[in-house]
Amino acid sequence: MSKPFDYSKWDNIELSDDEDDVHPNIDKESWFRMKHRSRVEREDREEADKKKINDEMAKANLRIKEISKILSKASSNDDDSDSDDDLEDIEGLQAELKALQSANNANQAKLDHYEKNKKWNVDNLCHVVEERTIVNQNVGESKFSESGFALPKDGEAAAVV
């Protein structure tokens, strides 16, 4: 039995032409402009939130590296003269490390949620990967006579005569 087609990927597309819920007292153009403005504002808020989350994660990752370095030094300097203060510091650092890692996991979950529930529209549906212009080097040469007939190529002229 064949597998049914999964249409769920089309659920997150926002098209202004599909709007049938226009209020009778509002004209369609104004409604589309309002929807576009609200969509742009929502995307700006999401981008700002993503940037803030990425900055927090970068700071947390830096602190995790520092704590890991301190803990590795503390474990390599394992002496019999462990004082209670050193043990409390190590336990505090381990607790901070766990808290930072859980915060990073929560932030990554938020980013994944944003990406999973991203609404697609005409502005972000596709993007140009490469844009270039090719100019014909022989643009000055005319391959047609003044009467409009095609001129023979150099090798063809000798064969025809």
Contacts in CASP RR format, 6 or more apart in sequence:
PFRMAT RR
TARGET T0000
AUTHOR 0000-0000-0000
METHOD contacts of the structure
MODEL  1
MSKPFDYSKWDNIELSDDEDDVHPNIDKESWFRMKHRSRVEREDREEADK
KKINDEMAKANLRIKEISKILSKASSNDDDSDSDDDLEDIEGLQAELKAL
QSANNANQAKLDHYEKNKKWNVDNLCHVVEERTIVNQNVGESKFSESGFA
LPKDGEAAAVV
12 117 0 8 1.000
12 118 0 8 1.000
12 119 0 8 1.000
12 120 0 8 1.000
13 119 0 8 1.000
13 120 0 8 1.000
13 121 0 8 1.000
13 125 0 8 1.000
14 39 0 8 1.000
14 119 0 8 1.000
14 120 0 8 1.000
14 121 0 8 1.000
15 121 0 8 1.000
15 122 0 8 1.000
16 32 0 8 1.000
16 35 0 8 1.000
16 36 0 8 1.000
16 122 0 8 1.000
19 28 0 8 1.000
19 31 0 8 1.000
19 32 0 8 1.000
19 35 0 8 1.000
22 28 0 8 1.000
22 31 0 8 1.000
23 31 0 8 1.000
39 119 0 8 1.000
39 121 0 8 1.000
40 123 0 8 1.000
43 124 0 8 1.000
46 114 0 8 1.000
49 110 0 8 1.000
49 114 0 8 1.000
50 111 0 8 1.000
50 114 0 8 1.000
53 107 0 8 1.000
53 110 0 8 1.000
53 111 0 8 1.000
54 111 0 8 1.000
56 103 0 8 1.000
56 107 0 8 1.000
57 104 0 8 1.000
57 107 0 8 1.000
57 108 0 8 1.000
60 100 0 8 1.000
60 103 0 8 1.000
60 104 0 8 1.000
60 107 0 8 1.000
61 104 0 8 1.000
63 96 0 8 1.000
63 100 0 8 1.000
64 97 0 8 1.000
64 100 0 8 1.000
64 101 0 8 1.000
64 104 0 8 1.000
67 93 0 8 1.000
67 96 0 8 1.000
67 97 0 8 1.000
67 100 0 8 1.000
68 97 0 8 1.000
70 93 0 8 1.000
71 90 0 8 1.000
71 93 0 8 1.000
71 94 0 8 1.000
71 97 0 8 1.000
74 86 0 8 1.000
74 90 0 8 1.000
118 124 0 8 1.000
142 151 0 8 1.000
143 150 0 8 1.000
143 151 0 8 1.000
144 150 0 8 1.000
144 151 0 8 1.000
145 151 0 8 1.000
152 160 0 8 1.000
END
